Amino acid sequence: MNACIVGYGAVGPVHAAAVDAIDGAKVYAVCDIDRGRAELCKEKYGSFIYSDFDEILKDENIDVVHICTPHYLHGRMAKAALLAGKHVALEKPVVLTMAELEELREIARSSAGRLAIMLQNRRNASITELKRITESGEYGELKGLIGGVYWKRDDAYYAQGEWRGRWQTEGGGAIINQSIHMLDMMIHLSGRIRNMRSSINRWKVESIEVEDTASALIEFESGVTGIFNATNCFFTDEPYMLEARFERGKFRYADGRLYRIDECGAEVIAKDTGVMVGKSYWGSGHFSLLHDFYSSIGGKDAPYTTVEDAYLTMKAVFDIYGEAGVPCPNNLH
Ligand SMILES: NC(=O)c1ccc[n+]([C@@H]2O[C@H](COP(=O)([O-])OP(=O)(O)OC[C@H]3O[C@@H](n4cnc5c(N)ncnc54)[C@H](O)[C@@H]3O)[C@@H](O)[C@H]2O)c1
């Protein structure tokens, strides 16, 4: 299968490395408006270079389009690629408005091409084990989750790209970009949200319009109480922290490991593994998710994260911005 990586910035090379590691898959083409970045991909994989997205849709040799571009381009590009009959691996966030999400969901249901969403952290080995424990009921019902994201995104980070830090082009800040994975892991474990109270703030980063900090109290329909805290104002990037309290047990996800905690101490019961390319806190899920996506396209039974899986997470993101009444694209439609 021939892939085209659209956007060869920070995460595009992770997609390319993952594709290159899949048997029978090839980084056939790259598309970037920045010629220098596209050349990097060509040097490494011998890929053809495109600069115009619409041109790749006409190339019948391209089977899978990887969308690794700024957020505001996701909806238009994913829709066009699916309508052109391509398979699509789309980076998070899916889109910037609920209307676009509903439209893409409809197109994905009826199109020949498949659509995978890169919410890869729910596939980390520790989270997979926590999900198994939740479903097995061996420690009783899941009662509570506390999720924390403590990262560093300062003025220098935001200066790397004009699209970052703006409501119209990034669609938000700490929630829709960095900590969307934590919301996704919590929703993956607990399901549909019944009620949510949330707040967003800009504590520190003055060059941006969007939030650098957010918190929420989430009441799930399953009865689980969720506390979510996220900030981009820490001095470094901490791995995700998630604590899960069951009726008869307590588990902590930290430093890429899952611990079972009891009165005697903490025991490691799972460890995130896999090929790490890119930042360690992105996790290793890109490789496994894309591997399963390509296997599924090839006719094997290999589950990948679909737009249906991502739906509740995107709705939660939009609800938080809705409650805050901020001028993000979703609130303008
Ligand atoms: N899943 C994850 O863990 C993860 C990690 C990092 C980034 N991301 C997501 O990946 C996406 C890209 O993020 P990034 O940090 O790589 O951004 P980036 O700004 O570093 O790279 C984006 C690239 O897209 C190119 N581009 C812009 N407009 C284009 C167009 N019209 N056609 C073709 N190329 C175009 C830019 O030139 C740039 O090379 C974002 O949606 C981000 O949220 C996801």
The ligand as a Gaussian input file, in Angstrom:
#p B3LYP/6-31G(d) Opt

LIG

0 1
 N       -1.133000      12.210000      18.132000
 C       -0.114000      12.857000      18.694000
 O        0.449000      12.450000      19.707000
 C        0.374000      14.114000      18.037000
 C        1.640000      14.639000      18.334000
 C        2.045000      15.807000      17.689000
 C        1.196000      16.454000      16.802000
 N       -0.038000      15.933000      16.560000
 C       -0.981000      16.579000      15.619000
 O       -0.398000      16.542000      14.317000
 C       -0.795000      17.700000      13.570000
 C        0.450000      18.423000      13.088000
 O        1.184000      18.858000      14.217000
 P        2.728000      19.213000      14.111000
 O        3.174000      19.513000      15.491000
 O        3.432000      18.217000      13.294000
 O        2.631000      20.605000      13.274000
 P        3.776000      21.305000      12.464000
 O        3.370000      22.731000      12.342000
 O        5.104000      20.974000      13.037000
 O        3.708000      20.596000      11.034000
 C        2.629000      20.818000      10.164000
 C        3.154000      20.672000       8.732000
 O        2.058000      20.864000       7.841000
 C        2.519000      21.624000       6.725000
 N        1.375000      22.255000       6.074000
 C        0.673000      23.350000       6.460000
 N       -0.311000      23.622000       5.577000
 C       -0.230000      22.655000       4.623000
 C       -0.990000      22.402000       3.436000
 N       -2.020000      23.187000       3.070000
 N       -0.627000      21.331000       2.683000
 C        0.418000      20.544000       3.022000
 N        1.180000      20.767000       4.142000
 C        0.841000      21.801000       4.920000
 C        3.498000      22.608000       7.350000
 O        4.369000      23.175000       6.400000
 C        4.204000      21.724000       8.369000
 O        5.346000      21.096000       7.819000
 C       -1.653000      18.522000      14.519000
 O       -2.993000      18.187000      14.280000
 C       -1.238000      18.053000      15.908000
 O       -2.266000      18.205000      16.880000
 C       -0.443000      14.785000      17.146000

